[in-house]
Amino acid sequence: MRFCIDYRRLNAITLKDAFPLPRIDEIFDQLSDAIYYTKFDFKSGYFQVPLSKEDRPKTAFSTRDNHYQFTVLPQGITNGPATFQRVINHILGPARWKYALAYIDD
């Protein structure tokens, strides 16, 4: 079961982050000469990226019993992929496009 929140209204008023995501054809071109391949799957991807305190109220939601807000990057917000890609690019640092590539498949 996946917990879902409708962030369409928030996404409609959010300034879009045009951070470039890698294209799969560029990744395949880069991999064509590689001898060894390894992959890592960030099982909890977005949920490992903390939200700033000032952005947490924007993710608020209610249940029958209480009100909550995310402290980590939730799924379904418009700038989620760009934010996550930026974090991964920072982690890979100078190894990116040389020894390591990052691709968001979902």
N, CA, C and O atoms as a MOPAC input file, in Angstrom:
PM7 MOZYME 1SCF
protein

 N      0.83800 1    -1.15900 1     0.00000 1
 C      0.00000 1     0.00000 1     0.00000 1
 C      0.89900 1     1.24300 1     0.00000 1
 O      1.90700 1     1.28600 1     0.70600 1
 N      0.53500 1     2.22600 1    -0.77700 1
 C      1.27900 1     3.48800 1    -0.83800 1
 C      0.39200 1     4.62500 1    -0.34800 1
 O     -0.75900 1     4.76900 1    -0.76200 1
 N      0.95700 1     5.42100 1     0.53800 1
 C      0.26300 1     6.58700 1     1.08000 1
 C      0.33800 1     7.71000 1     0.05000 1
 O      1.43500 1     8.07900 1    -0.37000 1
 N     -0.79400 1     8.25700 1    -0.36500 1
 C     -0.81800 1     9.29300 1    -1.40900 1
 C     -1.49500 1    10.56900 1    -0.91300 1
 O     -2.50400 1    10.53100 1    -0.20900 1
 N     -0.90700 1    11.69400 1    -1.30400 1
 C     -1.47900 1    13.00500 1    -0.99900 1
 C     -1.60900 1    13.75100 1    -2.31900 1
 O     -0.70100 1    13.71700 1    -3.14900 1
 N     -2.72000 1    14.41500 1    -2.51000 1
 C     -2.95900 1    15.16900 1    -3.73800 1
 C     -2.31200 1    16.55000 1    -3.61700 1
 O     -2.85300 1    17.43800 1    -2.95800 1
 N     -1.15900 1    16.72700 1    -4.25200 1
 C     -0.43500 1    17.99700 1    -4.20400 1
 C     -0.67000 1    18.85100 1    -5.45400 1
 O      0.11900 1    19.75600 1    -5.72600 1
 N     -1.72700 1    18.58900 1    -6.21500 1
 C     -1.96100 1    19.35000 1    -7.45000 1
 C     -2.09800 1    20.84600 1    -7.20200 1
 O     -1.59000 1    21.64200 1    -7.99200 1
 N     -2.76100 1    21.24300 1    -6.14300 1
 C     -2.92500 1    22.68500 1    -5.87000 1
 C     -1.58400 1    23.32400 1    -5.50500 1
 O     -1.28400 1    24.43200 1    -5.95000 1
 N     -0.78800 1    22.64000 1    -4.70700 1
 C      0.54800 1    23.14100 1    -4.37000 1
 C      1.41700 1    23.19800 1    -5.62300 1
 O      2.10500 1    24.19200 1    -5.85700 1
 N      1.38800 1    22.14300 1    -6.42600 1
 C      2.19600 1    22.09800 1    -7.64900 1
 C      1.81800 1    23.20300 1    -8.63400 1
 O      2.67400 1    23.72100 1    -9.35100 1
 N      0.53800 1    23.56000 1    -8.66400 1
 C      0.07200 1    24.58900 1    -9.60000 1
 C      0.66100 1    25.96500 1    -9.29700 1
 O      0.82300 1    26.77900 1   -10.20600 1
 N      0.98200 1    26.23300 1    -8.03800 1
 C      1.51200 1    27.55300 1    -7.67400 1
 C      3.01700 1    27.53400 1    -7.37800 1
 O      3.59700 1    28.55600 1    -7.01300 1
 N      3.63400 1    26.37700 1    -7.53800 1
 C      5.06800 1    26.23700 1    -7.26800 1
 C      5.88800 1    26.71200 1    -8.46100 1
 O      5.57700 1    26.37900 1    -9.60500 1
 N      6.93000 1    27.48700 1    -8.19600 1
 C      7.87200 1    27.85000 1    -9.25800 1
 C      8.61900 1    26.59300 1    -9.67300 1
 O      9.20300 1    25.90500 1    -8.83500 1
 N      8.60100 1    26.29500 1   -10.95700 1
 C      9.20400 1    25.05900 1   -11.44900 1
 C     10.72800 1    25.16600 1   -11.48100 1
 O     11.28300 1    26.17200 1   -11.92100 1
 N     11.38400 1    24.12100 1   -11.01200 1
 C     12.84000 1    24.02100 1   -11.01700 1
 C     13.24400 1    23.31600 1   -12.30800 1
 O     12.93000 1    22.14200 1   -12.50200 1
 N     13.93000 1    24.02300 1   -13.17800 1
 C     14.29700 1    23.47400 1   -14.48600 1
 C     15.63400 1    22.73900 1   -14.44800 1
 O     16.32900 1    22.67100 1   -15.46200 1
 N     16.00000 1    22.19100 1   -13.30000 1
 C     17.25500 1    21.45300 1   -13.18400 1
 C     17.22600 1    20.28300 1   -14.16500 1
 O     16.25000 1    19.53400 1   -14.19400 1
 N     18.27800 1    20.11100 1   -14.96800 1
 C     18.24500 1    19.07300 1   -16.00900 1
 C     18.36800 1    17.66200 1   -15.44400 1
 O     19.23900 1    17.37800 1   -14.62100 1
 N     17.48700 1    16.79500 1   -15.89900 1
 C     17.57500 1    15.37600 1   -15.57200 1
 C     18.30800 1    14.68400 1   -16.71000 1
 O     18.12100 1    15.05600 1   -17.86900 1
 N     19.14400 1    13.68200 1   -16.41400 1
 C     19.88200 1    13.01200 1   -17.48700 1
 C     18.93800 1    12.26900 1   -18.43100 1
 O     17.92900 1    11.70300 1   -18.01200 1
 N     19.28900 1    12.28700 1   -19.69700 1
 C     18.49400 1    11.57600 1   -20.70300 1
 C     19.03300 1    10.15700 1   -20.83900 1
 O     20.24300 1     9.93600 1   -20.80500 1
 N     18.12900 1     9.20700 1   -20.99100 1
 C     18.52800 1     7.80400 1   -21.04600 1
 C     19.44600 1     7.52300 1   -22.23200 1
 O     20.34200 1     6.68700 1   -22.12300 1
 N     19.24300 1     8.20700 1   -23.37200 1
 C     20.11800 1     7.96200 1   -24.52200 1
 C     21.54800 1     8.42600 1   -24.23500 1
 O     22.50000 1     7.79300 1   -24.69200 1
 N     21.71300 1     9.51000 1   -23.49200 1
 C     23.05500 1     9.96300 1   -23.11600 1
 C     23.72100 1     8.96800 1   -22.17100 1
 O     24.92300 1     8.72000 1   -22.25800 1
 N     22.93300 1     8.40900 1   -21.27800 1
 C     23.47900 1     7.42200 1   -20.34300 1
 C     23.92200 1     6.17200 1   -21.09100 1
 O     25.01100 1     5.66000 1   -20.83000 1
 N     23.10800 1     5.67100 1   -22.01500 1
 C     23.50300 1     4.49000 1   -22.78500 1
 C     24.75000 1     4.75900 1   -23.62100 1
 O     25.61400 1     3.89000 1   -23.73800 1
 N     24.85200 1     5.94500 1   -24.19900 1
 C     26.06400 1     6.30300 1   -24.94400 1
 C     27.28600 1     6.26200 1   -24.03900 1
 O     28.34000 1     5.76700 1   -24.43900 1
 N     27.15200 1     6.77200 1   -22.84000 1
 C     28.26700 1     6.80500 1   -21.89400 1
 C     28.65500 1     5.39700 1   -21.44400 1
 O     29.83100 1     5.13400 1   -21.19000 1
 N     27.69100 1     4.50000 1   -21.34300 1
 C     27.94200 1     3.13900 1   -20.87500 1
 C     28.49500 1     2.21600 1   -21.95000 1
 O     28.95300 1     1.11700 1   -21.63700 1
 N     28.46400 1     2.63000 1   -23.19200 1
 C     28.79800 1     1.72500 1   -24.29600 1
 C     30.21000 1     1.15400 1   -24.22800 1
 O     30.43300 1     0.04200 1   -24.70800 1
 N     31.15700 1     1.86400 1   -23.65700 1
 C     32.53400 1     1.36900 1   -23.57900 1
 C     32.88200 1     0.75900 1   -22.22200 1
 O     34.01400 1     0.32200 1   -22.01600 1
 N     31.94400 1     0.72500 1   -21.31500 1
 C     32.22400 1     0.20600 1   -19.97400 1
 C     32.38100 1    -1.30900 1   -19.98800 1
 O     31.75000 1    -2.00600 1   -20.78200 1
 N     33.22200 1    -1.80000 1   -19.10800 1
 C     33.43900 1    -3.24000 1   -18.96900 1
 C     32.64200 1    -3.78500 1   -17.78400 1
 O     32.07900 1    -4.87700 1   -17.85700 1
 N     32.60100 1    -3.02600 1   -16.70800 1
 C     31.90100 1    -3.44200 1   -15.49500 1
 C     30.71500 1    -2.51800 1   -15.23100 1
 O     30.77100 1    -1.31100 1   -15.46600 1
 N     29.64500 1    -3.12700 1   -14.73400 1
 C     28.44400 1    -2.36100 1   -14.40100 1
 C     27.99300 1    -2.73300 1   -12.98800 1
 O     28.01400 1    -3.90400 1   -12.60900 1
 N     27.59800 1    -1.75500 1   -12.23600 1
 C     27.02500 1    -1.95500 1   -10.91000 1
 C     25.86500 1    -0.98400 1   -10.77700 1
 O     25.89800 1     0.11300 1   -11.33400 1
 N     24.85000 1    -1.38600 1   -10.04500 1
 C     23.73200 1    -0.46700 1    -9.83600 1
 C     23.37400 1    -0.40800 1    -8.36200 1
 O     23.53200 1    -1.38000 1    -7.62400 1
 N     22.89200 1     0.74200 1    -7.95800 1
 C     22.37800 1     0.95200 1    -6.61300 1
 C     20.94900 1     1.44000 1    -6.74800 1
 O     20.63500 1     2.24400 1    -7.62600 1
 N     20.10000 1     0.95600 1    -5.88700 1
 C     18.71300 1     1.40100 1    -5.89200 1
 C     18.44000 1     2.08200 1    -4.55500 1
 O     18.51000 1     1.44700 1    -3.50300 1
 N     18.13100 1     3.36700 1    -4.60100 1
 C     17.80100 1     4.09500 1    -3.38500 1
 C     16.36300 1     3.76100 1    -3.01400 1
 O     15.42600 1     4.42500 1    -3.45700 1
 N     16.20000 1     2.74200 1    -2.20800 1
 C     14.87500 1     2.23100 1    -1.86800 1
 C     13.94900 1     3.31600 1    -1.32400 1
 O     12.76400 1     3.34700 1    -1.65400 1
 N     14.47700 1     4.18300 1    -0.51200 1
 C     13.65600 1     5.22500 1     0.10100 1
 C     13.98700 1     6.59700 1    -0.44600 1
 O     13.70600 1     7.60300 1     0.20500 1
 N     14.57000 1     6.66200 1    -1.60900 1
 C     15.01600 1     7.86400 1    -2.28800 1
 C     14.61400 1     9.20700 1    -1.71900 1
 O     15.36700 1     9.81500 1    -0.95800 1
 N     13.43800 1     9.67200 1    -2.08200 1
 C     12.98600 1    11.00000 1    -1.66300 1
 C     12.95500 1    11.12500 1    -0.14100 1
 O     13.23300 1    12.19000 1     0.41000 1
 N     12.61800 1    10.03200 1     0.52700 1
 C     12.46700 1    10.07700 1     1.98200 1
 C     13.80000 1    10.18400 1     2.71500 1
 O     13.83000 1    10.17300 1     3.94500 1
 N     14.89300 1    10.28600 1     1.98100 1
 C     16.21000 1    10.48700 1     2.58000 1
 C     16.66600 1    11.93600 1     2.44300 1
 O     17.74000 1    12.29600 1     2.92400 1
 N     15.85700 1    12.76700 1     1.79000 1
 C     16.20500 1    14.17400 1     1.57000 1
 C     15.39600 1    15.03800 1     2.54000 1
 O     14.17400 1    15.11300 1     2.41300 1
 N     16.05000 1    15.69100 1     3.50500 1
 C     15.30300 1    16.49700 1     4.47300 1
 C     14.70700 1    17.75600 1     3.84800 1
 O     15.29200 1    18.34800 1     2.94100 1
 N     13.54400 1    18.15300 1     4.34100 1
 C     12.90800 1    19.41000 1     3.92900 1
 C     13.34500 1    20.52100 1     4.87800 1
 O     13.54500 1    20.28800 1     6.07000 1
 N     13.49000 1    21.71000 1     4.34700 1
 C     13.79200 1    22.85000 1     5.21500 1
 C     12.57200 1    23.12700 1     6.09500 1
 O     11.43900 1    22.84000 1     5.70900 1
 N     12.81400 1    23.68000 1     7.26500 1
 C     11.71400 1    23.93400 1     8.20800 1
 C     10.64800 1    24.85300 1     7.61900 1
 O      9.46200 1    24.68400 1     7.89900 1
 N     11.06500 1    25.83000 1     6.79900 1
 C     10.07300 1    26.75500 1     6.23400 1
 C      9.21200 1    26.10900 1     5.15100 1
 O      8.13700 1    26.62300 1     4.84300 1
 N      9.66000 1    24.98700 1     4.56200 1
 C      8.86600 1    24.31000 1     3.53900 1
 C      7.95000 1    23.22500 1     4.09700 1
 O      7.03500 1    22.78300 1     3.40300 1
 N      8.16900 1    22.80200 1     5.29700 1
 C      7.37600 1    21.71800 1     5.88000 1
 C      5.87900 1    22.02200 1     5.94500 1
 O      5.08300 1    21.13700 1     5.63300 1
 N      5.45600 1    23.22900 1     6.33500 1
 C      4.00800 1    23.50200 1     6.37300 1
 C      3.33000 1    23.36500 1     5.00500 1
 O      2.12800 1    23.11100 1     4.93800 1
 N      4.07400 1    23.52800 1     3.93600 1
 C      3.49200 1    23.39400 1     2.59000 1
 C      3.08100 1    21.95800 1     2.29200 1
 O      2.27100 1    21.71900 1     1.39500 1
 N      3.62800 1    21.00300 1     3.03000 1
 C      3.31900 1    19.59100 1     2.80200 1
 C      2.26700 1    19.06600 1     3.77100 1
 O      2.01500 1    17.86200 1     3.81600 1
 N      1.65500 1    19.94700 1     4.53900 1
 C      0.71300 1    19.53100 1     5.58700 1
 C     -0.49000 1    18.78800 1     5.01500 1
 O     -0.96100 1    19.07600 1     3.91400 1
 N     -0.96700 1    17.83000 1     5.79200 1
 C     -2.16900 1    17.07800 1     5.43300 1
 C     -2.86100 1    16.64000 1     6.71900 1
 O     -2.26000 1    16.63100 1     7.79400 1
 N     -4.11900 1    16.28400 1     6.59000 1
 C     -4.91300 1    15.88100 1     7.75400 1
 C     -5.47100 1    14.48600 1     7.56600 1
 O     -5.77600 1    14.05900 1     6.45300 1
 N     -5.59500 1    13.79700 1     8.66900 1
 C     -6.32800 1    12.53400 1     8.71000 1
 C     -7.50700 1    12.74600 1     9.65800 1
 O     -7.69700 1    13.84200 1    10.18700 1
 N     -8.27800 1    11.71800 1     9.86300 1
 C     -9.39800 1    11.83500 1    10.79800 1
 C     -8.93100 1    12.17100 1    12.20500 1
 O     -9.65200 1    12.80000 1    12.98000 1
 N     -7.72300 1    11.74600 1    12.52200 1
 C     -7.25500 1    11.84500 1    13.89900 1
 C     -6.26900 1    12.96200 1    14.19200 1
 O     -6.10500 1    13.34900 1    15.34900 1
 N     -5.60100 1    13.49400 1    13.15500 1
 C     -4.54600 1    14.45600 1    13.44900 1
 C     -4.13100 1    15.22700 1    12.20300 1
 O     -4.59900 1    14.94500 1    11.10000 1
 N     -3.25000 1    16.19600 1    12.38900 1
 C     -2.63200 1    16.95500 1    11.30400 1
 C     -1.14500 1    16.61200 1    11.29400 1
 O     -0.53200 1    16.43200 1    12.34500 1
 N     -0.57300 1    16.52500 1    10.08500 1
 C      0.82700 1    16.15000 1     9.93900 1
 C      1.48000 1    17.00900 1     8.86700 1
 O      0.80100 1    17.65700 1     8.07000 1
 N      2.81000 1    17.00300 1     8.86100 1
 C      3.57000 1    17.60300 1     7.76600 1
 C      4.84500 1    16.79700 1     7.59600 1
 O      5.39100 1    16.25800 1     8.55900 1
 N      5.30600 1    16.72500 1     6.36500 1
 C      6.52100 1    15.97000 1     6.08000 1
 C      7.75000 1    16.70800 1     6.59500 1
 O      7.79400 1    17.93800 1     6.60400 1
 N      8.73700 1    15.94300 1     7.02000 1
 C     10.04300 1    16.49300 1     7.38800 1
 C     11.08100 1    16.11400 1     6.33900 1
 O     12.21500 1    16.59100 1     6.36500 1
 N     10.67200 1    15.24400 1     5.41200 1
 C     11.51900 1    14.82100 1     4.29600 1
 C     10.76000 1    15.06900 1     2.99500 1
 O      9.55500 1    15.31700 1     3.01500 1
 N     11.45000 1    15.00200 1     1.88900 1
 C     10.86500 1    15.26400 1     0.57500 1
 C      9.76800 1    14.24500 1     0.26500 1
 O     10.05600 1    13.05300 1     0.15700 1
 N      8.52000 1    14.68700 1     0.12100 1
 C      7.44900 1    13.74100 1    -0.19500 1
 C      7.38300 1    13.45100 1    -1.69400 1
 O      7.87700 1    14.22400 1    -2.51500 1
 N      6.77200 1    12.34100 1    -2.02600 1
 C      6.52600 1    12.03200 1    -3.43000 1
 C      5.33300 1    12.84700 1    -3.89700 1
 O      4.42300 1    13.14000 1    -3.12200 1
 N      5.34800 1    13.20700 1    -5.17100 1
 C      4.20100 1    13.89600 1    -5.75100 1
 C      4.32500 1    15.39900 1    -5.86200 1
 O      3.43800 1    16.04500 1    -6.42100 1
 N      5.40800 1    15.98100 1    -5.34200 1
 C      5.56500 1    17.42600 1    -5.50700 1
 C      6.35400 1    17.70000 1    -6.78400 1
 O      7.22300 1    16.91800 1    -7.17000 1
 N      6.04500 1    18.79600 1    -7.41900 1
 C      6.55300 1    19.07900 1    -8.75700 1
 C      8.07400 1    19.14600 1    -8.85900 1
 O      8.63500 1    18.74000 1    -9.87600 1
 N      8.73800 1    19.64000 1    -7.85100 1
 C     10.19200 1    19.77100 1    -7.92500 1
 C     10.94000 1    18.61800 1    -7.26700 1
 O     12.15500 1    18.69000 1    -7.08800 1
 N     10.23000 1    17.56500 1    -6.90800 1
 C     10.85600 1    16.40500 1    -6.28400 1
 C     11.95500 1    15.77300 1    -7.12600 1
 O     13.06500 1    15.58500 1    -6.62700 1
 N     11.68500 1    15.43600 1    -8.39400 1
 C     12.74000 1    14.82700 1    -9.20900 1
 C     13.97200 1    15.72000 1    -9.36200 1
 O     15.09900 1    15.23400 1    -9.26600 1
 N     13.77600 1    17.00300 1    -9.59500 1
 C     14.91100 1    17.91900 1    -9.75700 1
 C     15.72100 1    18.01700 1    -8.46600 1
 O     16.95100 1    18.02400 1    -8.50100 1
 N     15.03800 1    18.09200 1    -7.33900 1
 C     15.72500 1    18.17700 1    -6.04500 1
 C     16.52700 1    16.91700 1    -5.77700 1
 O     17.68500 1    16.98700 1    -5.36700 1
 N     15.91000 1    15.75900 1    -6.00800 1
 C     16.60700 1    14.49100 1    -5.76700 1
 C     17.80300 1    14.34400 1    -6.70400 1
 O     18.87200 1    13.90900 1    -6.27600 1
 N     17.63500 1    14.70200 1    -7.97700 1
 C     18.74200 1    14.61000 1    -8.93800 1
 C     19.89200 1    15.51800 1    -8.51700 1
 O     21.05700 1    15.13200 1    -8.62300 1
 N     19.57900 1    16.70600 1    -8.04800 1
 C     20.61400 1    17.64600 1    -7.59800 1
 C     21.41000 1    17.05500 1    -6.42400 1
 O     22.63400 1    17.17800 1    -6.37700 1
 N     20.71600 1    16.42200 1    -5.49100 1
 C     21.38400 1    15.79400 1    -4.34300 1
 C     22.30800 1    14.67100 1    -4.81400 1
 O     23.45700 1    14.58800 1    -4.38000 1
 N     21.81400 1    13.81700 1    -5.69100 1
 C     22.62400 1    12.70100 1    -6.18900 1
 C     23.83100 1    13.21600 1    -6.96200 1
 O     24.93400 1    12.69300 1    -6.79800 1
 N     23.64500 1    14.22300 1    -7.79500 1
 C     24.77700 1    14.79900 1    -8.53200 1
 C     25.83800 1    15.33000 1    -7.57500 1
 O     27.03300 1    15.17000 1    -7.82100 1
 N     25.40800 1    15.95500 1    -6.49500 1
 C     26.35000 1    16.47200 1    -5.49900 1
 C     27.11600 1    15.31900 1    -4.83500 1
 O     28.32500 1    15.41200 1    -4.62600 1
 N     26.41200 1    14.24900 1    -4.51000 1
 C     27.05500 1    13.09000 1    -3.88200 1
 C     28.08400 1    12.47100 1    -4.82100 1
 O     29.18500 1    12.12600 1    -4.39200 1
 N     27.73900 1    12.32800 1    -6.08900 1
 C     28.66100 1    11.71300 1    -7.05400 1
 C     29.85400 1    12.60800 1    -7.35600 1
 O     30.94200 1    12.12600 1    -7.67000 1
 N     29.63900 1    13.91000 1    -7.26000 1
 C     30.73300 1    14.86700 1    -7.45100 1
 C     31.47500 1    14.67800 1    -8.76100 1
 O     30.85100 1    14.48400 1    -9.80400 1
 N     32.81500 1    14.73300 1    -8.72100 1
 C     33.59600 1    14.64700 1    -9.95200 1
 C     33.54500 1    13.27400 1   -10.63000 1
 O     33.95900 1    13.14000 1   -11.78100 1
 N     33.04500 1    12.26300 1    -9.93300 1
 C     32.93800 1    10.93300 1   -10.54700 1
 C     31.79500 1    10.85700 1   -11.55700 1
 O     31.75200 1     9.95200 1   -12.39100 1
 N     30.86800 1    11.81800 1   -11.47500 1
 C     29.69600 1    11.79800 1   -12.36000 1
 C     30.12400 1    11.94100 1   -13.81000 1
 O     30.94200 1    12.79700 1   -14.14600 1
 N     29.57300 1    11.11000 1   -14.65200 1
 C     29.85000 1    11.00100 1   -16.08100 1
 C     31.23500 1    10.41600 1   -16.36200 1
 O     31.58000 1    10.18800 1   -17.52100 1
 N     32.03100 1    10.16900 1   -15.32200 1
 C     33.33200 1     9.53100 1   -15.53000 1
 C     33.26600 1     8.07900 1   -15.07100 1
 O     33.56200 1     7.16200 1   -15.83700 1
 N     32.87100 1     7.87900 1   -13.80300 1
 C     32.77100 1     6.53300 1   -13.24200 1
 C     31.37000 1     6.19400 1   -12.75800 1
 O     31.07100 1     5.03200 1   -12.48200 1
 N     30.52100 1     7.18900 1   -12.65700 1
 C     29.19700 1     6.96200 1   -12.07600 1
 C     28.14300 1     7.79100 1   -12.80500 1
 O     28.39500 1     8.91800 1   -13.23000 1
 N     26.96600 1     7.20400 1   -12.93600 1
 C     25.83600 1     7.88300 1   -13.57300 1
 C     24.61800 1     7.75300 1   -12.66700 1
 O     24.51500 1     6.81200 1   -11.88000 1
 N     23.72000 1     8.68200 1   -12.78400 1
 C     22.49200 1     8.62700 1   -11.99000 1
 C     21.29800 1     8.77500 1   -12.91600 1
 O     21.27200 1     9.64500 1   -13.78600 1
 N     20.31100 1     7.91200 1   -12.71600 1
 C     19.09400 1     7.98300 1   -13.51600 1
 C     17.90000 1     7.70500 1   -12.61600 1
 O     17.88400 1     6.71300 1   -11.88700 1
 N     16.91100 1     8.56900 1   -12.66400 1
 C     15.67900 1     8.37000 1   -11.90100 1
 C     14.70200 1     7.63700 1   -12.80700 1
 O     14.31200 1     8.15400 1   -13.85400 1
 N     14.30700 1     6.43500 1   -12.40600 1
 C     13.44500 1     5.63300 1   -13.27300 1
 C     11.97600 1     5.66800 1   -12.89200 1
 O     11.16000 1     5.01100 1   -13.53900 1
 N     11.62400 1     6.41100 1   -11.87100 1
 C     10.21800 1     6.43800 1   -11.48500 1
 C      9.84100 1     7.85400 1   -11.14900 1
 O      8.69300 1     8.12000 1   -10.79400 1

